[in-house]
Amino acid sequence: MEDLADAITLSNIPQVKTVLTSVITALAVYQVAMMAVGWGKVKLPFLKPRAASFAHRSVGDVIVPITLLVAWICYAYYGFGDGPEHAYDDEETRATIHAWAGAALLMVLAVKIVVVRWWRSLNRYLPHFGITVFALLVVTWVTSAGDYLARG
């Protein structure tokens, strides 16, 4: 799997992860804004709640596969237990937080999708799931792409 991840990124795994996760994080900010309108927390004269909710769902349908691709690349190349070993000197803590936040992100995202699509009796918790997904995504980005960009 490591060779496949290396091949599809043309041996640029950190760079590809940085670009893709930065796009995902930017879209996640958009997602939060759309649901603020969708849930009626923010009122805009040019955007109705139903349209904002539809945009949120549509963009989410794009974000999820990209997120899964990045997670697969990460796991295939670095592994879960070995991830911290690939970190720079004295950065095992950052890499460990990244690995755990990424795993938690995938779990909460899966629960959110299940609630949205099939388990509608828990719809009242969707804002909590959404904020948790956003927070975990930001932590994951800061501990990988953010760190990579800060190092130059």
N, C-alpha and C positions, 0 to 999 in steps of 0.2 A: 504494500500500500504506500510505503514511503516513496518508492520510485515513481508511482503514478502521480502522487501529489507533487513531486518534484518536476515531473514531465509536464503536467498541465499548467504549472506556474512558470515554466521555462527556467527553473532553478532560482526563482525570485520569490520564494515563499513569504519572507517578511514584507516585501514590498506589495505583493498581491493582497496579503491579509490587511495591510495598512490601508490600501485604497478601498477595498471592499467594505471593511468595517467602518471606515470614515463615511462612505456613502450610506451605509445602513444607519449609522448614528445620526446623520443629517436627516434622513428620512424618518427616523424615530422622533426627532423634534417636530417635524411636520405632522406625524401621527398624533402626538400629544395635542398640538394645536387644533387638528381636525376634530378630535374627540371633545375638546373643550367647547367647541361650537356644537358638536353633535349632542352632547349632554346638556346643552343650554347654559353652560357656565360663562360663555363668551357669546355675545350677540353681535353679528356683523350684518349690515344691511344688504351686502352683496352675496352672502352665503347662508343658505338655509341649513338647519340641523340635519335634515335627511340627506342632502347632497354631501355634507361634511362626513356623515357616517358612511356613506357609500364610498367616498374617496378614501377614508380610513381603511375600510375593508379591502378595497382594490389595491392600495399600496401595500397593505399587510400581506396580500397574496403574492406580492413581488418580494418583499423583505424576507419572508420565511425561507423560501428556497435558497436565497443568497446566504442567509445566516447558517443554514444547514450545510451549505457548501464550505463556508469558512470553517465551521466546526469540524467537518470531516477532514479538511486539509490540516487543521491544527492537530487533530487526534492522529491522523495517519502519519504525519511527519514527526511531531514531538511526543506523542503519546500522552497519557494522563499522568502516570506516575513519574515518567522521565522528563516531563516538561520543565520542571525547575532546574534540571541539569543542563538545559540549553541556555539558561539565563546568563547574563553577564555576571562577573564576580560580585558576590555579596548581594545578589538580587533574587535569591531563592524565595524570599517572602513575597515579592511582587509576582513572580511566576506562579507561586502557589495560590495567591489570591485570584489571579487571572484564571487558573484552571478551575477552581471551585466556583467562581462567579459565572464562568462559562457553562459549567455543568448545571448550576442552578437556573441560569437563564433558559437553557433548553427545556428543563423540567417545567418551569412556570409557564413558558410559552406553549408547551404541549397542553398543559391544563387549561390555559386560556382558550386555545383553539377548540378543545373538547367542549368547554362550556358554551362558546359561541355557536358551535355547529350542532351539538347534540344534547347537552345537559343544561337546557335553558332555564331550569328552575334556579340556577345559581347566577343568573344574569346580573343580579344586584351587586355581585362582587367583581364584575368586570372592570370597573375603575381601579380597584385595588390590584387586580392582576396586571392591568395595563401599566400602572405606575411602577409596580415591582419589575415588570419586564424592562421598562425604560431605565430604571435605576441600575439593574443588573447589566444591561447593555452598556450604560455609561461606565460602570466600574470595569467591565471587560475591555472596553475601548481604552480607557485611561491606563490600564495596566498592560496594554500591548501596543496598540497603534500610537497612543499618546506618548508612551515612553519611547517608542522607536523614533517618532518625530522630534521629540525633545533632545534626543541624542544626536540627531542629524545624520 
